[in-house]
C-alpha cells in the first residue's frame, strides 16, 4: 500500500462536472492498493499519515501533523500507484489489488480516517479530475513499511 500525500491549502475532486469532495488546508492523499494489502496494513499507513509532521510550526519548521493544524484529508483512490515501472516503457498493474477488493479496503481506510479526522473523498473507480493548490510544494510518497 502506498500513499502519495500532498500538503495543500485547497483541493477538490470532480466527477462528470460535479464536485464530489473538497477540502481547504490539509492533506490530499492518493492511495494505491496492492494485492497483498490488508486492513492491518491500511491501519498502519493511516496512522503514519495522520502523525506525519509536514506542517510548519511557529518557527517555520515541519513539526506539526494534520490534526495539530486543524487540517482535513481528501482521500482519492489511485490504482496507478500500484504499478510496476521497473521494466520497459509501459506500467504493469499485475500487483494491483482487484477493483472489488480494493474498493472494500479503500472504504475501510476512509472509515478509519473519519474516526479521527474530517475526511472528504473522490469516487472509487470514477474518472476524476483533481484540482489542488500544493502548499510548499510539499509531497511525500509513504508506505506502511
GUDRENVEX-348430 format. One record per residue (C-alpha): chain; residue number from 0; residue in one letter; y, x, z. Coordinates in Angstrom, 3 decimals, decimal comma, always signed. Each point is the difference from the previous one (the first is absolute). Layout:
REM residues N
chaine	num	residu	yy	xx	zz
A	NUM	A	Y	X	Z
...
***
This chain:
REM residues 145
chaine	num	residu	yy	xx	zz
A	0	X	+0,000	+0,000	+0,000
A	1	X	+3,383	+1,300	-0,988
A	2	X	+3,515	-1,214	+0,702
A	3	X	+3,043	+1,146	-1,890
A	4	X	+2,866	-0,778	+2,369
A	5	X	+3,669	+0,028	-0,846
A	6	X	+2,876	-0,282	+2,454
A	7	X	+2,223	-2,686	-1,488
A	8	X	+3,301	-1,663	+0,700
A	9	X	-1,238	-2,963	-2,068
A	10	X	-3,082	-0,927	-2,040
A	11	X	-1,353	-3,096	-1,701
A	12	X	-2,942	-1,198	-2,082
A	13	X	+0,209	-2,630	-2,705
A	14	X	-2,794	-1,785	-1,836
A	15	X	+0,811	-2,003	-3,144
A	16	X	+3,707	+0,225	+0,854
A	17	X	-0,360	-1,332	+3,562
A	18	X	+0,512	+2,180	+3,072
A	19	X	-3,196	-0,047	+2,074
A	20	X	+0,919	+2,628	+2,589
A	21	X	+3,091	+1,919	+1,062
A	22	X	+1,310	+2,123	+2,829
A	23	X	+3,121	+1,844	+0,943
A	24	X	-0,361	+3,212	+2,047
A	25	X	-3,594	+1,094	+0,421
A	26	X	-3,020	+1,286	-1,865
A	27	X	-1,322	-0,919	-3,410
A	28	X	-3,755	+0,574	+0,282
A	29	X	-2,109	+0,275	-3,145
A	30	X	-3,640	-0,299	+1,097
A	31	X	-2,957	+1,341	-2,021
A	32	X	-3,537	-0,908	+1,063
A	33	X	-3,154	+2,016	-0,700
A	34	X	-3,602	-1,287	-0,029
A	35	X	-0,794	+1,736	+3,283
A	36	X	+2,950	-1,457	+1,949
A	37	X	-0,632	-2,204	+3,042
A	38	X	+2,013	-1,979	+2,525
A	39	X	-0,162	+3,010	+2,341
A	40	X	+1,510	+2,219	-2,717
A	41	X	+2,672	-2,629	-0,674
A	42	X	+0,901	-0,191	+3,700
A	43	X	+0,216	+3,782	+0,255
A	44	X	+2,315	+0,240	-3,020
A	45	X	+2,140	-2,892	+1,204
A	46	X	+0,456	+1,657	+3,394
A	47	X	+1,055	+3,199	-1,747
A	48	X	+2,528	-1,856	-2,162
A	49	X	+1,479	-1,857	+2,959
A	50	X	+0,394	+3,191	+2,047
A	51	X	+1,091	+2,295	-2,846
A	52	X	+3,413	+1,373	+0,943
A	53	X	+2,082	-0,011	-3,170
A	54	X	+3,185	-1,749	+1,122
A	55	X	+2,975	+1,996	+1,208
A	56	X	+1,040	+0,166	+3,625
A	57	X	+3,628	+0,387	+1,134
A	58	X	-0,159	+3,723	-0,811
A	59	X	-1,178	-0,679	-3,562
A	60	X	-3,574	+1,191	+0,585
A	61	X	-3,095	-1,936	-1,103
A	62	X	-1,099	-0,967	+3,500
A	63	X	-0,300	-3,795	-0,029
A	64	X	-2,691	-2,347	-1,294
A	65	X	+0,530	-3,300	-1,801
A	66	X	-0,239	-2,064	+3,199
A	67	X	+2,560	+2,131	+1,810
A	68	X	+2,604	-0,746	-2,666
A	69	X	-0,787	-3,723	-0,226
A	70	X	-1,373	+0,426	-3,506
A	71	X	-2,422	-2,164	-1,936
A	72	X	-2,967	+0,663	-2,259
A	73	X	-0,419	-1,112	-3,603
A	74	X	-3,689	+0,502	-0,795
A	75	X	-1,085	+0,059	-3,639
A	76	X	-3,553	+0,386	-1,291
A	77	X	-0,124	+2,953	-2,418
A	78	X	-3,500	+0,612	-1,355
A	79	X	+1,225	+2,910	-2,131
A	80	X	+0,287	+2,087	+3,187
A	81	X	-3,820	-0,001	+0,063
A	82	X	-0,145	+1,678	-3,420
A	83	X	-1,751	+3,301	-0,561
A	84	X	+2,428	+2,112	-2,042
A	85	X	-1,807	+3,335	+0,251
A	86	X	-1,433	+0,045	-3,532
A	87	X	+1,337	-0,859	-3,391
A	88	X	+3,019	-1,996	-1,012
A	89	X	-1,095	-3,449	+1,128
A	90	X	-0,466	-1,101	+3,620
A	91	X	-3,426	-1,109	+1,180
A	92	X	-0,223	-2,961	+2,352
A	93	X	-3,705	+0,359	+0,790
A	94	X	+0,749	+0,679	+3,672
A	95	X	+2,341	-2,993	+0,402
A	96	X	-1,194	-2,892	+2,140
A	97	X	-1,045	-3,073	-2,031
A	98	X	+2,798	-2,607	-0,084
A	99	X	-1,736	-2,663	+2,146
A	100	X	-0,767	+2,486	+2,787
A	101	X	+3,403	+1,667	-0,332
A	102	X	+1,801	-3,309	+0,432
A	103	X	-1,854	-0,679	+3,257
A	104	X	+0,827	+3,459	+1,369
A	105	X	+3,599	-0,214	-1,217
A	106	X	+0,443	-3,341	+1,809
A	107	X	-1,527	+1,525	+3,160
A	108	X	+2,505	+2,872	-0,204
A	109	X	+2,901	-2,433	-0,406
A	110	X	-1,151	-2,199	+2,914
A	111	X	-0,358	+3,007	+2,289
A	112	X	+3,426	+1,310	-1,005
A	113	X	+1,603	-3,402	+0,620
A	114	X	-1,234	+0,072	+3,599
A	115	X	+2,447	+2,802	+0,803
A	116	X	+2,587	+0,145	-2,770
A	117	X	+1,837	-2,485	-2,262
A	118	X	-1,830	+0,045	-3,350
A	119	X	+0,603	-1,198	-3,550
A	120	X	-2,471	+0,504	-2,852
A	121	X	-0,445	-0,011	-3,698
A	122	X	-2,668	-2,225	-1,533
A	123	X	-3,458	+1,543	-0,211
A	124	X	-1,199	+0,471	-3,581
A	125	X	+3,213	-1,280	-1,568
A	126	X	+2,194	+1,741	-2,545
A	127	X	+2,809	+0,956	+2,377
A	128	X	+3,429	+1,483	-0,515
A	129	X	+1,100	+2,095	+2,961
A	130	X	+3,644	+0,863	+0,608
A	131	X	+1,109	+2,380	+2,698
A	132	X	+2,792	+2,122	+1,292
A	133	X	-1,734	+3,095	+1,319
A	134	X	+1,965	+1,278	+2,992
A	135	X	+0,125	+3,768	-0,249
A	136	X	-2,029	+0,048	-2,192
A	137	X	-2,861	+0,109	+2,496
A	138	X	-3,549	-0,497	-1,309
A	139	X	-3,372	+1,028	+1,500
A	140	X	-3,615	-0,412	-1,065
A	141	X	-2,158	-0,710	+3,053
A	142	X	-3,727	-0,395	+0,509
A	143	X	-1,973	-1,068	+3,054
A	144	X	-1,476	+3,483	+0,426
***
